[in-house]
């Protein structure tokens, strides 16, 4: 199973309760059950918006509060039931600072440098955040990531990068002999061994961090913050957490991912997505007159997805005249790559581009992912591929 998209391990968090009324924020006084946060940033644009974006939720959550910069300053106030990490997002996603809130009086200072690029990215330097013991502890416990960054850079040599490019081109051109020759080079063998060792070390470092904190909410928090996403594969790790950790805010989020509810028996919500020409297409229109519809999530870069396409073509050829339809939904970020892959694969059924909302509604974490629904919009099976898909369709479309 491939990930939907490659991501670095993220650090984000959400506030449980938050006041976005600026006057109320100014009047709020930090106590044991509330916090105050004040920031002073030199060089920041006057009137720039600052949003608080939830994170460590593995979802694209909207801002929970928003304010504007005045004379280089801004503030927030509220309360949290547990320490929470979140992003301060500046302007139109031009820059961010991650901070961990707890119920205390907190202060942040930094220097901002506005970039000259098209997006006017902001670089923050000399950032100092005080008043949050949780933030300091979080940074101390995740300092191991700096060593991992250095280890990653160390085995990615100029020579190995050049061989990697040649291997990619040979694979694309289907030059089997050249591919075998390149993959047997000593430099590539060493790179593969180093990479395997690196990712083994990454997994061990993350797991050790979580297990050390398994008796408190920190264990669940580290599980959510150190993994870009969770699947049932991480259930054995989650099961080692204490009941306190599992019942914490982050514990409940992790639980929902490692113990996902089956979508079988649920109805597919109506949705519209765009095709390659930018035309909005409704799943309801596609499903009209069809007995069964296979919703297939894939991407141009996903090798297992591309490998499955011949099986889909076979099923489509055999059952399309009997009321079977396929809707392929690409999770590609690069529309050009998507268009190129569609042309090359010559898929004869509807192809749409995901908007990051539809895939989330299906709780898609990895691809390929398929959902078979009937004419009433009810999901009757998931993850059918190859012979399993063929057998199911034969069972359903006997006539």
N, C-alpha and C positions, 0 to 999 in steps of 0.2 A: 504494500500500500504506500502510495506517495503522499507527501504533504500537499495541501492545496497551494501553498506558496512558501518559499523559503524565508524564514524570519530569524533574526538574532533573538536570543532569549530576552524576553521583555521584562521591564520593571514598571508596573502600573498599579493603581489602586483606586478605590472609590470611597467617598464619604457616605456615612449612613444618614446623617442629618445635617442639613446645611442651610444657612440663611443667605439669600442673595439680595437682600435689601441693604443697600449701602448705608443708610442712616442707622439701621439696627446694628450693623456691623460696628459702626463707630462707637455706639453706646454700650456694646457688649463688653463685659469684663470677664477676663479669664478666671476660672476657678477650677476646682477639682473635677467638675463635670462639664467644663467648657474650655474652649481655646480661643486665643487671639493670634492672628498672624499678620505681620507687617513686613513689607518689602520695600527696599530702596535700591533702584537700579540706575546707575549712571549711563547716559547715552541712549536710553530707551525713548522711543518716539512718544511725544505727548498725545494723549487720547487713545493710545493703542489698547485694544481689548485684551483682557487676560481671562482665559477660561480654565475651569477645573474639570479635567477629563478623567472619568473613572478608569481604572485599569486593574490588572491582575484578575480580570473577570473573563479574559479571553473573548471579549466581545467589543464591538465598536460602539460603545455607549456614548450618548450625548453628554454635553457638559452639564454638571449639576449646579454650577453657579458661574457668574460672569461679572466682571467689573472693568474699569478703565484706568489707565495710568494718568496720574495728575502730579505734575512736578517731580516726575521720576519715582513716585510712590503709589502703592495700592495696598489694600488690606482685605482680610476676610475674618469672619468669626463664626463660631458654631460649636458643635460638640460631636464627639465620636464615641461609640461604645467600646471600640478596640482601636489601637493605632492603625491608621490606614495610609497607604501610599497613593499618590495621584500625580498627574502631570499639571504643571502650570503651562498652558499653551498660549503663546503670544501671537497676536495678529491672525493672519490667515495661514495658520500652521507654519509660521516662519521660524519658530524656535520653541524650545521647551526646557523646563527644569523640573526634575522629579524631587519631591520632598515627602517625608512621612510625617503625618500629623498625629498628635496625641493631645489630650486635654492639658494644655499648658500655654505659657506665653512664648511665642516663637518669633524669630526675626531672621530675615534674609537680606543679604547685600550682594551685589554683583555688578560687573561692568559689561555693557552690551555693545557689540560692534555689528552694525548693519552691513550685510554683504552687498556687493554690487551686481550679483547675478540676477537673473530674471525673477526669481522667487524672493529675492531680498532676505536670504536666510540670516538669522541672527546668531552670532557666536557669543556665548556667555563665558566670561573669564573671571577668575578670582572670586568665585561664588562661595559665600560662607553662610551656613544655615545653623542657627543656634536655638536652644530651647526644647529640642526634641531628642530625648535619650534614645527613643526607638529608631530615629533616623541614623544616629551615630552607630547604634548596634547593627542595624541593617547593612550599613556600608562596611563595617568591620567584618561581618560574617560573609559578605560576598566579595571581599577583596581578592579571593582566589581567582576571580575572573580575569584579573590583570595578568596573572601567571599563565592562564590558558590562552589569552590573546598573544602573549609572547611565544608560547609553544606552537601555536597555530602558524604564526609568521615564520618561525624557524624552519619548519619542514616544507613550506611553500617557496622553494628556490626558483630562481630564474629558469634553470634548466628543466625542472619538473613542470613548470607552467608552460614552457614551450612544447614539451612532449604531450601535455594535456590537450593543448590546442590541436596538435597533429592527430591525436587519437579521436578527438571530437569530429574533425573533418573526415577522417577515414571511416568513422562510423556513419556519418551522414552520407558519404559517397558509396557506402556499402563495399568498401575495399577490404575484404576479409583477411587476405594475406598480409596486407600492410598493417592492419589493425592488430593481428596476432604478433607481428614482429615488434611493433611499438610497445605492446603490453608486456613483452618479454625482456625489454631493455632493463638492465640493472638499476638505472635511475628511477624507472617506473615501479619496479618491484620494491625498492626502498621506500618510495613515496607511499605506496599502498600499505606497507607495514607500518610506517610512521603515522599514517592517517588512522589506521585501525587502533593503534595504541593511543592516539590523541582522543578519539571519541570514547574509548574505554575509560580513559582518565576523566573526561567530561562527565560521563554517566556516574562514575564512582564519586566524584566530588559533589555532584548535585544530590545523590542519594545519601551520602554521609551527612550532608548539611541538614537534610530533612529529618533523618532518623535521630540526629542529635537533639532535635527540637520537637520530637513526636508527642511529647506530653503537654504541649501548649498550642495556642493558636498559631504560634510562629511556624510550627511544622506544616500546617495547612497553607499558611501564607507563602512559605518558601516553595511549596509544591506548585502553587499557582504562579508565582513570580519567576521561578527558574525554568519552568517548562512553557513553551509557546502555546501548547495545547495538551490536553490529556485525553486518553482513550482507555478502554477497558484493560489495555496492556499494563497500565499503571495501577490497577486495582490492588495487586499484592502489596505495593508500596503504601497506598492509601490505607489499607487494612491494618497497617502497623501503627497508625496514629491512635492516640488516646481518644476517648469519647469526648473529652473537652475540646480537643483539636477538631474532631469531626463535626461537632455542633457549633463551631465558631463560624463567623461570616464566611471566611475563606474555605472552611471545611465543607460547608454546604455547597459552595460553588464547585469545589473539587469532586464532591460526591455525585453531583449531577452529570459530570463528565465521565467519571470512571464507571458509573452505574447508569448509563443512559436508558431512558424509557424507550421501549420499542414503538415505532411509528405504525406498525401493522395494526389495522383497524381504525386508524384515524383518517380524517378527510384532508385532502390537499387544499390549502387555501388558494383562492383565485390569485393569479399573478400575471403580470405582463413583463416581457423582456424584449430587448431589441435584437433583430437579426443582423446579418452582415451589412445590409443596406441602411441600417439605422431605423428601420420600421418597427414599431411596437407590435408585438404579437402576443395574443392572449392564449393561455393554456386551455381555456374553455373552448375557444374556436378550434384549436388543434384537436381537442378531444371529441368534437361533434361527430356523431356517426361511428365512433370507434368503440370496440368492446374493451380493449385493454391498451394502456399506454405505459411504456417504459421510460421513465425519466432518468437520464444518464448524465452524471456529472463527470467531466473530464477536463483535460487541458492539453495544449499542443506539446508541452514539455514533458508530459507524464508518459513514460515508456509503457507501463502496464496498461494504461488507457488505450494507447495506440495499438498495442498488441491485441486488445479485446475487440477492436473495430471489425475485423473479418468475421468474428462470431456474431456480432450485431447484424452485419450485412446478410449473413446466412439466415438468421432468424427473420429478418425483414423480408427477404426474398420469399421465404416459405409461408409466412403468416400474414403479410400485409393485406392480402386479398381477403383474409378471413376476419378482419377487424382489428388487427394489431398495428400500433403506431409507436414510433420512437421519437423522443424529444431529447436531443443532446444539448446540455448546458455547459458551456465552457467557463472555467474560472480563470482564464488567462487575463493577465494585466496588459499584455501587449496584443492589441487587436490585429496588428499586421501579422504576427506569428499565428494567431488564430485563423485568419483568412487563408494563409499559406497552407496550414495543416488541413483545413477543410477541403481546399482545392486538391491537395495531394491525396487525401483519403477518399474523396468522392462519395461522401455520405449523402444519400438520397432523401433523407428525412429532415424535418425541421431542426435547425441549429440556431441556438440563441446564446447571448452573452450574459453571464451572471452579473448582478449588480451588488453583490456581497450581502444582499438581504435574503434572496431566495435560498441560497445555499445554507445560510444560517437557520432559516425556517425548517430546513430538512436536517439540521444538526450535522451537516457534512464537515467532518474533520480531516478525512483523507479521501483520496480518489485513486482509482475509479470507485464511484458509489452509485448504485442503481436502486430505483423504487418503482415497483410495478403497481399501477392503480387500475381499478375497473372503471366502467363508464359512469359510475356514480361519484367518482373522485376519491374512493376509499383505497388506501394502500393495502394491498393484500400480500405483498412479499418484498423483501429487500435483499440487496447484494446478490442478485441472480446474474451469473455469468456463464458463458460456455455451455457445457452440457446441461447444467442445472437450469438455465434459461430455456433451452430447447425442450427439456422434459416438462417444465411447468407450462409452457405454451401448448404443448401437445395435450396435456391433461385438460387445460381450460378450453381449448378450441378443437375438441374431438371431431365435431361435425365438419 
